């Protein structure tokens, strides 16, 4: 079941196009309100525990969405001309993690071919030695 993130915004009194900082501040305030309703030593009511659990789950979902897409759920996607990003571009740290290494660090095609040939020759030599010794028959 998909979470209803409009519920998160309504609980926090925010609009979907709010900033991440506004969301974090409103979330912290709401958490403190829900936790201040608990008295020391008493067990929380099932309703307040469920409300707190639901709020934490919705905020976690919104945070993951923001980390993945670089915007909060419900906010309009970035325009292709703004900040040099495409509409569906991943945040910088995600793109940097999967970027190809600089060409100076990549092994050349010739060195890869030579390595493959060396491994093949070694396998053949060990195979011939095993056949010649007769150990493989036992």
KAURVEN-V674961 format. One record per residue. N is the residue number from 1. SS is DSSP state (h for helix, s for strand, l for the rest). PHI is phi in radians with two decimals (NA if undefined). OMEGA is omega in whole degrees, -180 to 180 (999 if undefined). Layout:
# KAURVEN-V674961
N|SS|PHI|OMEGA / N|SS|PHI|OMEGA
This chain:
# KAURVEN-V674961
1|l|NA|-180 / 2|l|-1.36|179 / 3|l|-1.28|178 / 4|l|-1.59|-175 / 5|h|-1.32|173 / 6|h|-1.15|176 / 7|h|-1.12|178 / 8|h|-1.06|-179 / 9|h|-1.12|-180 / 10|h|-1.21|178 / 11|h|-1.14|-178 / 12|h|-1.61|180 / 13|l|1.25|-178 / 14|l|-2.11|173 / 15|l|-1.76|-178 / 16|l|-1.06|-180 / 17|l|-1.64|179 / 18|l|-1.29|179 / 19|l|-1.47|179 / 20|h|-1.09|-180 / 21|h|-1.11|178 / 22|h|-1.11|179 / 23|h|-1.10|-179 / 24|h|-1.09|-179 / 25|h|-1.12|180 / 26|h|-1.14|178 / 27|h|-1.11|-180 / 28|h|-1.10|178 / 29|h|-1.12|-179 / 30|h|-1.16|177 / 31|h|-1.07|180 / 32|h|-1.14|177 / 33|h|-1.14|-179 / 34|h|-1.17|-180 / 35|h|-1.40|179 / 36|h|-1.27|177 / 37|l|-1.24|178 / 38|l|-1.49|176 / 39|l|-1.66|-179 / 40|l|-1.09|176 / 41|l|1.51|180 / 42|l|-1.74|178 / 43|l|-1.45|-179 / 44|l|-1.24|177 / 45|l|-1.19|180 / 46|h|-1.04|-180 / 47|h|-1.20|-179 / 48|h|-1.24|177 / 49|h|-1.15|179 / 50|h|-1.19|179 / 51|h|-1.12|179 / 52|h|-1.14|179 / 53|h|-1.10|179 / 54|h|-1.14|-180 / 55|h|-1.12|179 / 56|h|-1.12|179 / 57|h|-1.11|179 / 58|h|-1.16|179 / 59|h|-1.14|178 / 60|h|-1.08|178 / 61|h|-1.09|180 / 62|h|-1.13|179 / 63|h|-1.14|178 / 64|h|-1.13|178 / 65|h|-1.07|-179 / 66|h|-1.14|178 / 67|h|-1.14|-177 / 68|h|-1.36|-173 / 69|h|-1.87|178 / 70|l|1.32|177 / 71|l|-2.71|178 / 72|l|-1.42|177 / 73|l|-1.08|-179 / 74|l|1.61|177 / 75|l|-1.38|180 / 76|l|-1.18|177 / 77|l|-1.09|179 / 78|l|-1.15|175 / 79|l|-1.33|-177 / 80|l|-1.16|-179 / 81|l|-1.57|-175 / 82|h|-1.48|175 / 83|h|1.03|175 / 84|h|1.27|-179 / 85|l|-1.84|173 / 86|l|-1.39|-175 / 87|l|-1.07|-176 / 88|l|-1.96|-178 / 89|l|-1.22|177 / 90|l|-1.36|176 / 91|l|-1.01|-174 / 92|h|-0.99|-175 / 93|h|-1.17|178 / 94|h|-1.26|179 / 95|h|-1.14|-179 / 96|h|-1.18|-178 / 97|h|-1.14|-176 / 98|l|-1.81|-179 / 99|l|-1.24|178 / 100|l|-1.22|179 / 101|l|-1.16|178 / 102|l|-1.00|-174 / 103|h|-1.09|179 / 104|h|-1.18|-179 / 105|h|-1.64|-178 / 106|l|-1.43|177 / 107|l|-1.20|-179 / 108|l|-1.31|-180 / 109|h|-1.11|-179 / 110|h|-1.09|-179 / 111|h|-1.18|177 / 112|h|-1.18|178 / 113|h|-1.12|180 / 114|h|-1.10|178 / 115|h|-1.11|178 / 116|h|-1.08|179 / 117|h|-1.15|180 / 118|h|-1.11|179 / 119|h|-1.13|179 / 120|h|-1.08|180 / 121|h|-1.09|179 / 122|h|-1.07|179 / 123|h|-1.11|179 / 124|h|-1.12|180 / 125|h|-1.09|179 / 126|h|-1.15|177 / 127|h|-1.12|178 / 128|h|-1.13|178 / 129|h|-1.13|179 / 130|h|-1.15|179 / 131|h|-1.17|-178 / 132|h|-1.16|-178 / 133|h|-1.38|-180 / 134|l|1.41|-179 / 135|h|-1.15|-176 / 136|h|-1.25|-180 / 137|h|-1.44|-175 / 138|l|-1.38|999
